[in-house]
């Protein structure tokens, strides 16, 4: 066992290969994998296959479930140049924050980088360095009640105005039928990263851009963004409860899955839970792309997901790179899709015959992933958390009626421009 990994870390599993070249040459690596759901089990299976092939040993290190605590721990370890962890599982918005302490994987990935979703590669590329490889992807979806739309004779909405109109109609019908707590639309409105995701989807789907463009220019103060937030603020208290301003993913799912909402914005993990045996809405729900801002706009869901990165302080850098390429490769992503319903980041796998037969939910997500939009984490780099916090605070003020859309976005843009002028992105 190598050095101390920190008070928050626990070695939870060990995968040992049968050495092909003698035990004296076998290396001892550590990987930080998530322990959420089946992720640890799937990670262990993946590293076990690699360990058997190479004759090395890999330890799984369990980090805090909280993304905030996990990022803080990673930053602490990397700032200390600790060699305890060779491979890190990182969120899709963290490459810009951690890039200086991660290995450039451009040469190792070679042409295989082009096999992955372009938005994932874009998120993993900082200053032309590919600092992580995509492992699995998430994307925002619009969930809906099939039975209630059919009863009302309404289609799945394709724009935010259609969504509001249908939500209002069905909400009134359900309340008149005896469910006074029924709402038309639930989503994530608390002032946190989830609101950044929701608001960016409204704005990008209305032609308002992504807060900061690829060149680092602040673009958020524009008429399309203002209109998108005005539309969203109109949901609160009409088709969405005022309590939505304190909802995260799970509060929204609780309302929807208990049968008290028509529409919900959430991630793909909700599908399996909504279709579980104890779900009130089992076999009565569907999913679709999120609606566009208007009839002429293109809908965009924000991309989520996880990547694998190699520590610059790993004592086994080349082996760690080989492990990352194995875990993020086509065969391993296919296995994880079939065994754990984790969405692959290689678009060709959406057409794989085995996945289409055994995991049709994943196959249906391809067009949504192809229209996905990345948060501006790669350009904002280490400043991303500050950019996101300023953004969701401004949006929350608009949604709660504290400030109008135009002045809120004007103040936000001024603050971001001052930040960029004073220190530059990433400092």
C-alpha beads as a LAMMPS data file, in Angstrom:
LAMMPS data file: protein, C-alpha beads

427 atoms
426 bonds

1 atom types
1 bond types

-500.0 500.0 xlo xhi
-500.0 500.0 ylo yhi
-500.0 500.0 zlo zhi

Masses

1 110.0

Atoms # bond

1 1 1 0.000 0.000 0.000
2 1 1 1.284 3.446 -0.838
3 1 1 1.086 6.663 1.150
4 1 1 -1.819 8.079 3.101
5 1 1 -4.684 9.057 0.821
6 1 1 -6.466 11.412 3.182
7 1 1 -9.098 11.131 5.861
8 1 1 -11.993 11.008 3.407
9 1 1 -10.723 8.151 1.289
10 1 1 -11.344 4.473 1.864
11 1 1 -9.886 1.638 -0.148
12 1 1 -12.953 -0.420 -0.935
13 1 1 -11.803 -2.992 -3.412
14 1 1 -8.697 -4.458 -4.942
15 1 1 -8.333 -6.007 -8.344
16 1 1 -5.175 -8.069 -8.768
17 1 1 -3.988 -9.433 -12.041
18 1 1 -1.904 -12.535 -12.597
19 1 1 1.498 -11.181 -13.498
20 1 1 2.645 -12.035 -16.973
21 1 1 6.210 -10.936 -16.349
22 1 1 6.823 -11.839 -12.724
23 1 1 5.400 -10.360 -9.527
24 1 1 8.444 -8.116 -9.023
25 1 1 7.494 -6.060 -12.090
26 1 1 3.799 -5.665 -11.242
27 1 1 2.706 -2.108 -10.500
28 1 1 0.212 -0.947 -7.898
29 1 1 -2.257 1.661 -9.164
30 1 1 -5.194 3.466 -7.574
31 1 1 -8.324 4.820 -9.255
32 1 1 -10.954 7.091 -7.713
33 1 1 -14.320 5.723 -8.841
34 1 1 -17.788 6.808 -7.814
35 1 1 -19.634 4.497 -5.421
36 1 1 -23.081 5.683 -6.525
37 1 1 -25.500 2.958 -7.595
38 1 1 -23.779 0.280 -9.684
39 1 1 -20.824 2.488 -10.621
40 1 1 -18.370 0.904 -8.175
41 1 1 -19.325 -2.620 -9.258
42 1 1 -18.944 -1.724 -12.930
43 1 1 -15.638 0.039 -12.279
44 1 1 -14.302 -3.011 -10.440
45 1 1 -15.277 -5.320 -13.304
46 1 1 -13.552 -3.040 -15.815
47 1 1 -10.279 -2.730 -13.924
48 1 1 -10.281 -6.467 -13.160
49 1 1 -10.180 -7.280 -16.865
50 1 1 -7.317 -4.801 -17.378
51 1 1 -5.434 -6.112 -14.341
52 1 1 -5.649 -9.707 -15.562
53 1 1 -4.404 -8.691 -18.988
54 1 1 -1.461 -6.631 -17.760
55 1 1 -0.526 -8.389 -14.530
56 1 1 -0.826 -5.265 -12.397
57 1 1 -2.900 -4.423 -9.342
58 1 1 -5.533 -1.682 -9.157
59 1 1 -7.189 -0.350 -6.003
60 1 1 -10.523 1.428 -6.100
61 1 1 -10.585 4.492 -3.870
62 1 1 -13.988 5.729 -2.742
63 1 1 -14.286 9.516 -2.640
64 1 1 -17.146 11.560 -1.095
65 1 1 -20.497 11.280 -2.889
66 1 1 -20.945 15.047 -2.797
67 1 1 -19.501 16.538 -5.973
68 1 1 -18.442 19.648 -4.077
69 1 1 -16.575 17.636 -1.437
70 1 1 -15.059 15.348 -4.064
71 1 1 -13.711 18.261 -6.100
72 1 1 -12.263 19.858 -2.958
73 1 1 -10.522 16.614 -2.070
74 1 1 -9.094 16.200 -5.577
75 1 1 -7.802 19.782 -5.481
76 1 1 -6.200 19.139 -2.106
77 1 1 -4.428 15.998 -3.316
78 1 1 -3.278 17.552 -6.575
79 1 1 -2.092 20.758 -4.908
80 1 1 0.068 18.596 -2.646
81 1 1 1.330 16.709 -5.718
82 1 1 0.332 13.524 -3.912
83 1 1 0.935 10.356 -5.960
84 1 1 -1.738 8.384 -4.075
85 1 1 -4.277 8.320 -6.912
86 1 1 -3.233 7.610 -10.498
87 1 1 -6.623 7.927 -12.212
88 1 1 -9.441 10.288 -11.251
89 1 1 -13.111 10.059 -12.228
90 1 1 -14.047 13.711 -12.809
91 1 1 -17.207 15.612 -13.689
92 1 1 -17.544 16.955 -17.218
93 1 1 -17.198 20.557 -15.935
94 1 1 -13.989 19.965 -13.965
95 1 1 -11.268 19.687 -16.671
96 1 1 -10.758 23.454 -16.749
97 1 1 -10.408 23.538 -12.972
98 1 1 -7.943 20.636 -12.715
99 1 1 -6.154 20.840 -16.072
100 1 1 -2.785 22.023 -14.787
101 1 1 -2.424 18.857 -12.704
102 1 1 -3.577 16.358 -15.329
103 1 1 -1.682 14.547 -18.078
104 1 1 -2.259 15.533 -21.711
105 1 1 -3.877 12.482 -23.349
106 1 1 -3.898 13.861 -26.900
107 1 1 -1.161 11.558 -28.210
108 1 1 -2.455 8.496 -26.363
109 1 1 -5.999 8.971 -27.667
110 1 1 -4.868 9.681 -31.224
111 1 1 -7.655 9.257 -33.771
112 1 1 -9.880 7.548 -31.186
113 1 1 -10.723 10.943 -29.671
114 1 1 -12.874 11.570 -32.748
115 1 1 -14.937 8.473 -31.893
116 1 1 -16.498 10.302 -28.924
117 1 1 -19.273 12.892 -28.729
118 1 1 -17.733 16.206 -29.894
119 1 1 -19.244 18.109 -26.950
120 1 1 -17.578 15.706 -24.497
121 1 1 -14.187 16.094 -26.187
122 1 1 -14.682 19.860 -26.197
123 1 1 -15.344 19.831 -22.448
124 1 1 -12.233 17.709 -21.864
125 1 1 -9.945 19.948 -23.936
126 1 1 -8.252 22.880 -22.186
127 1 1 -5.740 25.069 -24.009
128 1 1 -5.582 22.429 -26.770
129 1 1 -4.686 19.719 -24.231
130 1 1 -6.980 16.708 -23.958
131 1 1 -6.819 16.313 -20.192
132 1 1 -9.436 13.558 -19.775
133 1 1 -11.258 10.888 -21.751
134 1 1 -15.084 10.638 -21.849
135 1 1 -16.429 7.672 -19.859
136 1 1 -20.204 8.033 -19.808
137 1 1 -22.646 10.790 -20.698
138 1 1 -25.796 12.414 -19.343
139 1 1 -28.183 14.840 -20.952
140 1 1 -31.299 16.738 -19.914
141 1 1 -34.664 15.226 -20.929
142 1 1 -38.318 16.255 -20.858
143 1 1 -40.359 13.579 -19.085
144 1 1 -44.121 13.574 -19.590
145 1 1 -47.266 11.679 -18.648
146 1 1 -48.421 9.816 -21.757
147 1 1 -51.866 9.061 -20.356
148 1 1 -52.667 12.668 -19.496
149 1 1 -51.479 14.057 -22.834
150 1 1 -53.582 11.475 -24.670
151 1 1 -56.649 12.270 -22.551
152 1 1 -56.214 15.981 -23.303
153 1 1 -55.547 15.373 -27.003
154 1 1 -52.259 17.278 -26.819
155 1 1 -48.891 16.416 -28.439
156 1 1 -45.537 16.466 -26.718
157 1 1 -44.580 20.170 -26.735
158 1 1 -41.832 21.331 -29.077
159 1 1 -41.485 24.864 -27.704
160 1 1 -41.593 26.490 -24.264
161 1 1 -44.828 28.301 -25.134
162 1 1 -46.480 25.004 -26.146
163 1 1 -45.265 23.453 -22.906
164 1 1 -46.769 26.277 -20.823
165 1 1 -50.083 26.130 -22.701
166 1 1 -50.446 22.349 -22.340
167 1 1 -49.271 22.387 -18.732
168 1 1 -51.895 24.991 -17.860
169 1 1 -54.663 23.006 -19.582
170 1 1 -53.878 19.632 -17.995
171 1 1 -53.158 21.168 -14.595
172 1 1 -56.648 22.699 -14.564
173 1 1 -58.225 19.384 -15.629
174 1 1 -56.436 17.399 -12.932
175 1 1 -57.266 19.884 -10.201
176 1 1 -60.907 19.885 -11.246
177 1 1 -60.794 16.079 -11.087
178 1 1 -59.749 16.149 -7.426
179 1 1 -55.962 16.622 -7.294
180 1 1 -55.456 20.186 -5.949
181 1 1 -51.694 19.634 -5.647
182 1 1 -51.197 18.797 -9.324
183 1 1 -48.700 20.939 -11.285
184 1 1 -47.941 21.268 -14.957
185 1 1 -44.139 21.420 -14.899
186 1 1 -41.422 20.698 -12.332
187 1 1 -37.693 21.319 -12.734
188 1 1 -34.569 22.319 -10.785
189 1 1 -34.872 25.912 -9.543
190 1 1 -32.700 26.023 -6.416
191 1 1 -29.703 28.395 -6.618
192 1 1 -27.075 25.733 -7.406
193 1 1 -25.370 24.097 -10.373
194 1 1 -28.650 22.457 -11.384
195 1 1 -30.193 25.877 -12.019
196 1 1 -27.215 26.779 -14.201
197 1 1 -28.059 23.681 -16.247
198 1 1 -31.793 24.440 -16.531
199 1 1 -31.280 28.125 -17.356
200 1 1 -28.569 27.418 -19.905
201 1 1 -30.970 25.016 -21.643
202 1 1 -33.698 27.684 -21.812
203 1 1 -31.253 30.295 -23.094
204 1 1 -29.294 28.134 -25.572
205 1 1 -32.586 26.744 -26.918
206 1 1 -33.744 30.324 -27.531
207 1 1 -30.635 31.392 -29.441
208 1 1 -29.095 33.209 -26.466
209 1 1 -25.720 31.447 -26.360
210 1 1 -23.824 29.903 -23.460
211 1 1 -22.899 32.777 -21.064
212 1 1 -19.318 32.921 -22.422
213 1 1 -18.458 31.990 -26.014
214 1 1 -15.586 29.755 -27.130
215 1 1 -13.270 32.769 -27.450
216 1 1 -13.865 33.790 -23.834
217 1 1 -16.190 36.717 -24.625
218 1 1 -19.082 37.306 -22.216
219 1 1 -22.299 37.062 -24.257
220 1 1 -25.049 36.559 -21.689
221 1 1 -26.568 40.080 -21.915
222 1 1 -28.575 39.639 -25.113
223 1 1 -32.303 39.921 -25.962
224 1 1 -32.793 36.194 -26.577
225 1 1 -31.404 35.340 -23.128
226 1 1 -33.582 38.029 -21.527
227 1 1 -36.716 36.648 -23.213
228 1 1 -35.879 33.076 -22.217
229 1 1 -35.688 34.039 -18.543
230 1 1 -38.910 36.057 -18.774
231 1 1 -40.628 32.944 -20.141
232 1 1 -39.183 30.753 -17.370
233 1 1 -40.148 33.237 -14.660
234 1 1 -43.685 33.006 -15.994
235 1 1 -43.776 29.308 -15.048
236 1 1 -43.306 30.034 -11.330
237 1 1 -46.593 30.167 -9.464
238 1 1 -48.631 29.367 -12.578
239 1 1 -47.691 25.931 -13.958
240 1 1 -44.820 25.332 -11.510
241 1 1 -45.085 25.623 -7.708
242 1 1 -43.230 28.497 -6.052
243 1 1 -41.433 25.767 -4.153
244 1 1 -39.684 24.829 -7.403
245 1 1 -37.247 27.616 -6.558
246 1 1 -35.836 25.231 -3.937
247 1 1 -36.050 22.021 -6.002
248 1 1 -33.068 19.868 -6.955
249 1 1 -33.357 16.756 -9.132
250 1 1 -34.840 14.630 -6.381
251 1 1 -37.543 17.071 -5.269
252 1 1 -38.713 17.343 -8.874
253 1 1 -38.656 13.562 -9.285
254 1 1 -40.628 13.121 -6.080
255 1 1 -43.509 15.264 -7.370
256 1 1 -43.497 13.691 -10.827
257 1 1 -43.078 10.077 -9.769
258 1 1 -45.865 10.369 -7.187
259 1 1 -48.197 11.345 -10.032
260 1 1 -48.622 15.043 -9.294
261 1 1 -47.001 16.635 -12.353
262 1 1 -47.456 16.492 -16.121
263 1 1 -43.941 17.486 -17.262
264 1 1 -40.528 17.276 -15.634
265 1 1 -37.008 18.240 -16.682
266 1 1 -34.452 15.722 -15.344
267 1 1 -31.531 13.374 -16.208
268 1 1 -31.718 9.860 -17.751
269 1 1 -31.347 8.108 -14.367
270 1 1 -34.994 8.948 -13.658
271 1 1 -36.268 6.626 -16.382
272 1 1 -35.463 3.369 -14.591
273 1 1 -36.854 4.718 -11.298
274 1 1 -40.047 5.926 -12.943
275 1 1 -40.554 2.501 -14.499
276 1 1 -39.807 0.568 -11.310
277 1 1 -42.445 -1.706 -9.768
278 1 1 -43.247 0.709 -6.927
279 1 1 -43.585 3.776 -9.161
280 1 1 -47.010 5.414 -9.271
281 1 1 -46.462 6.363 -12.917
282 1 1 -45.016 3.050 -14.171
283 1 1 -45.830 2.501 -17.879
284 1 1 -47.514 5.921 -18.054
285 1 1 -44.464 8.082 -18.786
286 1 1 -42.419 8.985 -21.824
287 1 1 -39.419 11.182 -22.582
288 1 1 -38.515 13.565 -25.383
289 1 1 -35.998 16.286 -26.238
290 1 1 -36.413 19.433 -24.197
291 1 1 -38.544 22.051 -25.970
292 1 1 -36.964 24.842 -27.975
293 1 1 -37.462 28.484 -27.069
294 1 1 -39.630 29.133 -30.113
295 1 1 -40.893 27.350 -33.247
296 1 1 -37.821 28.406 -35.261
297 1 1 -35.262 27.580 -32.577
298 1 1 -33.260 24.386 -32.036
299 1 1 -33.618 22.601 -28.687
300 1 1 -30.427 22.106 -26.711
301 1 1 -29.965 19.994 -23.599
302 1 1 -26.955 20.586 -21.395
303 1 1 -24.394 17.840 -21.451
304 1 1 -23.506 16.032 -18.246
305 1 1 -21.335 13.031 -17.599
306 1 1 -18.076 11.731 -16.244
307 1 1 -14.504 11.532 -17.554
308 1 1 -11.328 9.728 -16.559
309 1 1 -8.074 11.668 -16.095
310 1 1 -4.486 10.753 -15.200
311 1 1 -2.720 12.599 -12.400
312 1 1 0.444 14.431 -13.420
313 1 1 1.967 13.098 -10.200
314 1 1 1.300 9.419 -10.871
315 1 1 4.355 7.214 -10.430
316 1 1 2.889 4.877 -13.053
317 1 1 1.896 7.375 -15.707
318 1 1 2.098 5.129 -18.775
319 1 1 0.178 2.302 -17.098
320 1 1 -2.426 4.772 -15.831
321 1 1 -2.890 6.095 -19.363
322 1 1 -3.302 2.537 -20.641
323 1 1 -5.915 1.858 -17.938
324 1 1 -7.864 4.998 -18.935
325 1 1 -7.807 4.044 -22.607
326 1 1 -9.086 0.569 -21.706
327 1 1 -11.913 1.826 -19.494
328 1 1 -13.061 4.475 -21.976
329 1 1 -12.742 2.227 -25.031
330 1 1 -15.553 0.920 -27.177
331 1 1 -15.812 -2.602 -25.709
332 1 1 -15.824 -1.411 -22.103
333 1 1 -18.397 1.319 -22.806
334 1 1 -20.626 -1.258 -24.492
335 1 1 -20.338 -3.588 -21.505
336 1 1 -21.240 -0.772 -19.106
337 1 1 -24.206 0.260 -21.245
338 1 1 -25.598 -3.278 -21.239
339 1 1 -24.813 -4.073 -17.604
340 1 1 -25.520 -0.711 -16.012
341 1 1 -27.495 1.396 -18.521
342 1 1 -24.734 4.028 -18.509
343 1 1 -24.894 6.090 -21.678
344 1 1 -21.844 5.651 -23.916
345 1 1 -19.880 8.625 -25.197
346 1 1 -19.126 6.874 -28.509
347 1 1 -22.040 7.682 -30.867
348 1 1 -21.524 4.505 -32.933
349 1 1 -22.607 2.473 -29.912
350 1 1 -26.096 3.984 -30.077
351 1 1 -26.554 1.902 -33.239
352 1 1 -25.022 -1.267 -31.788
353 1 1 -27.393 -4.185 -32.304
354 1 1 -26.976 -5.555 -28.776
355 1 1 -27.615 -2.150 -27.183
356 1 1 -30.621 -1.478 -29.397
357 1 1 -32.077 -4.841 -28.390
358 1 1 -31.245 -4.906 -24.667
359 1 1 -31.093 -1.185 -23.795
360 1 1 -33.441 0.576 -26.258
361 1 1 -33.712 3.579 -23.925
362 1 1 -30.054 4.388 -24.615
363 1 1 -30.453 4.015 -28.357
364 1 1 -33.248 6.617 -28.378
365 1 1 -31.007 9.251 -26.793
366 1 1 -28.620 9.664 -29.730
367 1 1 -30.335 12.655 -31.408
368 1 1 -30.582 14.408 -28.046
369 1 1 -26.883 13.929 -27.355
370 1 1 -26.021 15.218 -30.829
371 1 1 -27.767 18.534 -30.035
372 1 1 -26.303 18.796 -26.544
373 1 1 -24.548 21.977 -25.468
374 1 1 -21.553 22.165 -23.125
375 1 1 -21.303 24.516 -20.175
376 1 1 -18.482 27.083 -20.603
377 1 1 -16.173 25.222 -18.216
378 1 1 -13.322 24.652 -20.674
379 1 1 -12.999 28.356 -21.484
380 1 1 -13.607 29.610 -17.945
381 1 1 -11.145 27.008 -16.594
382 1 1 -10.565 27.428 -12.848
383 1 1 -13.038 30.337 -12.825
384 1 1 -15.959 28.120 -13.865
385 1 1 -17.396 27.621 -10.390
386 1 1 -17.406 31.392 -9.850
387 1 1 -19.023 31.997 -13.269
388 1 1 -21.690 29.388 -12.580
389 1 1 -22.425 30.756 -9.099
390 1 1 -22.844 34.316 -10.404
391 1 1 -25.081 32.999 -13.194
392 1 1 -27.430 30.901 -11.058
393 1 1 -27.683 33.667 -8.463
394 1 1 -28.739 36.146 -11.169
395 1 1 -31.227 33.694 -12.675
396 1 1 -32.694 32.899 -9.263
397 1 1 -33.300 36.625 -8.684
398 1 1 -35.246 36.803 -11.946
399 1 1 -37.281 33.671 -11.225
400 1 1 -38.154 34.847 -7.714
401 1 1 -39.234 38.280 -8.953
402 1 1 -36.468 40.156 -7.129
403 1 1 -35.005 41.617 -10.321
404 1 1 -36.119 41.938 -13.934
405 1 1 -34.390 39.905 -16.601
406 1 1 -32.600 42.714 -18.490
407 1 1 -30.931 44.432 -15.509
408 1 1 -30.085 41.068 -13.934
409 1 1 -28.231 39.923 -17.036
410 1 1 -26.627 43.336 -17.548
411 1 1 -25.232 43.269 -13.982
412 1 1 -24.118 39.672 -14.439
413 1 1 -22.294 40.494 -17.667
414 1 1 -20.581 43.509 -16.088
415 1 1 -19.413 41.398 -13.144
416 1 1 -18.086 38.654 -15.416
417 1 1 -16.282 41.160 -17.656
418 1 1 -14.656 42.765 -14.621
419 1 1 -13.597 39.336 -13.444
420 1 1 -12.065 38.476 -16.803
421 1 1 -10.354 41.867 -17.149
422 1 1 -8.912 41.754 -13.638
423 1 1 -7.556 38.256 -13.548
424 1 1 -8.284 36.506 -16.824
425 1 1 -10.204 33.248 -17.035
426 1 1 -8.696 30.470 -15.030
427 1 1 -6.745 32.478 -12.469

Bonds

1 1 1 2
2 1 2 3
3 1 3 4
4 1 4 5
5 1 5 6
6 1 6 7
7 1 7 8
8 1 8 9
9 1 9 10
10 1 10 11
11 1 11 12
12 1 12 13
13 1 13 14
14 1 14 15
15 1 15 16
16 1 16 17
17 1 17 18
18 1 18 19
19 1 19 20
20 1 20 21
21 1 21 22
22 1 22 23
23 1 23 24
24 1 24 25
25 1 25 26
26 1 26 27
27 1 27 28
28 1 28 29
29 1 29 30
30 1 30 31
31 1 31 32
32 1 32 33
33 1 33 34
34 1 34 35
35 1 35 36
36 1 36 37
37 1 37 38
38 1 38 39
39 1 39 40
40 1 40 41
41 1 41 42
42 1 42 43
43 1 43 44
44 1 44 45
45 1 45 46
46 1 46 47
47 1 47 48
48 1 48 49
49 1 49 50
50 1 50 51
51 1 51 52
52 1 52 53
53 1 53 54
54 1 54 55
55 1 55 56
56 1 56 57
57 1 57 58
58 1 58 59
59 1 59 60
60 1 60 61
61 1 61 62
62 1 62 63
63 1 63 64
64 1 64 65
65 1 65 66
66 1 66 67
67 1 67 68
68 1 68 69
69 1 69 70
70 1 70 71
71 1 71 72
72 1 72 73
73 1 73 74
74 1 74 75
75 1 75 76
76 1 76 77
77 1 77 78
78 1 78 79
79 1 79 80
80 1 80 81
81 1 81 82
82 1 82 83
83 1 83 84
84 1 84 85
85 1 85 86
86 1 86 87
87 1 87 88
88 1 88 89
89 1 89 90
90 1 90 91
91 1 91 92
92 1 92 93
93 1 93 94
94 1 94 95
95 1 95 96
96 1 96 97
97 1 97 98
98 1 98 99
99 1 99 100
100 1 100 101
101 1 101 102
102 1 102 103
103 1 103 104
104 1 104 105
105 1 105 106
106 1 106 107
107 1 107 108
108 1 108 109
109 1 109 110
110 1 110 111
111 1 111 112
112 1 112 113
113 1 113 114
114 1 114 115
115 1 115 116
116 1 116 117
117 1 117 118
118 1 118 119
119 1 119 120
120 1 120 121
121 1 121 122
122 1 122 123
123 1 123 124
124 1 124 125
125 1 125 126
126 1 126 127
127 1 127 128
128 1 128 129
129 1 129 130
130 1 130 131
131 1 131 132
132 1 132 133
133 1 133 134
134 1 134 135
135 1 135 136
136 1 136 137
137 1 137 138
138 1 138 139
139 1 139 140
140 1 140 141
141 1 141 142
142 1 142 143
143 1 143 144
144 1 144 145
145 1 145 146
146 1 146 147
147 1 147 148
148 1 148 149
149 1 149 150
150 1 150 151
151 1 151 152
152 1 152 153
153 1 153 154
154 1 154 155
155 1 155 156
156 1 156 157
157 1 157 158
158 1 158 159
159 1 159 160
160 1 160 161
161 1 161 162
162 1 162 163
163 1 163 164
164 1 164 165
165 1 165 166
166 1 166 167
167 1 167 168
168 1 168 169
169 1 169 170
170 1 170 171
171 1 171 172
172 1 172 173
173 1 173 174
174 1 174 175
175 1 175 176
176 1 176 177
177 1 177 178
178 1 178 179
179 1 179 180
180 1 180 181
181 1 181 182
182 1 182 183
183 1 183 184
184 1 184 185
185 1 185 186
186 1 186 187
187 1 187 188
188 1 188 189
189 1 189 190
190 1 190 191
191 1 191 192
192 1 192 193
193 1 193 194
194 1 194 195
195 1 195 196
196 1 196 197
197 1 197 198
198 1 198 199
199 1 199 200
200 1 200 201
201 1 201 202
202 1 202 203
203 1 203 204
204 1 204 205
205 1 205 206
206 1 206 207
207 1 207 208
208 1 208 209
209 1 209 210
210 1 210 211
211 1 211 212
212 1 212 213
213 1 213 214
214 1 214 215
215 1 215 216
216 1 216 217
217 1 217 218
218 1 218 219
219 1 219 220
220 1 220 221
221 1 221 222
222 1 222 223
223 1 223 224
224 1 224 225
225 1 225 226
226 1 226 227
227 1 227 228
228 1 228 229
229 1 229 230
230 1 230 231
231 1 231 232
232 1 232 233
233 1 233 234
234 1 234 235
235 1 235 236
236 1 236 237
237 1 237 238
238 1 238 239
239 1 239 240
240 1 240 241
241 1 241 242
242 1 242 243
243 1 243 244
244 1 244 245
245 1 245 246
246 1 246 247
247 1 247 248
248 1 248 249
249 1 249 250
250 1 250 251
251 1 251 252
252 1 252 253
253 1 253 254
254 1 254 255
255 1 255 256
256 1 256 257
257 1 257 258
258 1 258 259
259 1 259 260
260 1 260 261
261 1 261 262
262 1 262 263
263 1 263 264
264 1 264 265
265 1 265 266
266 1 266 267
267 1 267 268
268 1 268 269
269 1 269 270
270 1 270 271
271 1 271 272
272 1 272 273
273 1 273 274
274 1 274 275
275 1 275 276
276 1 276 277
277 1 277 278
278 1 278 279
279 1 279 280
280 1 280 281
281 1 281 282
282 1 282 283
283 1 283 284
284 1 284 285
285 1 285 286
286 1 286 287
287 1 287 288
288 1 288 289
289 1 289 290
290 1 290 291
291 1 291 292
292 1 292 293
293 1 293 294
294 1 294 295
295 1 295 296
296 1 296 297
297 1 297 298
298 1 298 299
299 1 299 300
300 1 300 301
301 1 301 302
302 1 302 303
303 1 303 304
304 1 304 305
305 1 305 306
306 1 306 307
307 1 307 308
308 1 308 309
309 1 309 310
310 1 310 311
311 1 311 312
312 1 312 313
313 1 313 314
314 1 314 315
315 1 315 316
316 1 316 317
317 1 317 318
318 1 318 319
319 1 319 320
320 1 320 321
321 1 321 322
322 1 322 323
323 1 323 324
324 1 324 325
325 1 325 326
326 1 326 327
327 1 327 328
328 1 328 329
329 1 329 330
330 1 330 331
331 1 331 332
332 1 332 333
333 1 333 334
334 1 334 335
335 1 335 336
336 1 336 337
337 1 337 338
338 1 338 339
339 1 339 340
340 1 340 341
341 1 341 342
342 1 342 343
343 1 343 344
344 1 344 345
345 1 345 346
346 1 346 347
347 1 347 348
348 1 348 349
349 1 349 350
350 1 350 351
351 1 351 352
352 1 352 353
353 1 353 354
354 1 354 355
355 1 355 356
356 1 356 357
357 1 357 358
358 1 358 359
359 1 359 360
360 1 360 361
361 1 361 362
362 1 362 363
363 1 363 364
364 1 364 365
365 1 365 366
366 1 366 367
367 1 367 368
368 1 368 369
369 1 369 370
370 1 370 371
371 1 371 372
372 1 372 373
373 1 373 374
374 1 374 375
375 1 375 376
376 1 376 377
377 1 377 378
378 1 378 379
379 1 379 380
380 1 380 381
381 1 381 382
382 1 382 383
383 1 383 384
384 1 384 385
385 1 385 386
386 1 386 387
387 1 387 388
388 1 388 389
389 1 389 390
390 1 390 391
391 1 391 392
392 1 392 393
393 1 393 394
394 1 394 395
395 1 395 396
396 1 396 397
397 1 397 398
398 1 398 399
399 1 399 400
400 1 400 401
401 1 401 402
402 1 402 403
403 1 403 404
404 1 404 405
405 1 405 406
406 1 406 407
407 1 407 408
408 1 408 409
409 1 409 410
410 1 410 411
411 1 411 412
412 1 412 413
413 1 413 414
414 1 414 415
415 1 415 416
416 1 416 417
417 1 417 418
418 1 418 419
419 1 419 420
420 1 420 421
421 1 421 422
422 1 422 423
423 1 423 424
424 1 424 425
425 1 425 426
426 1 426 427
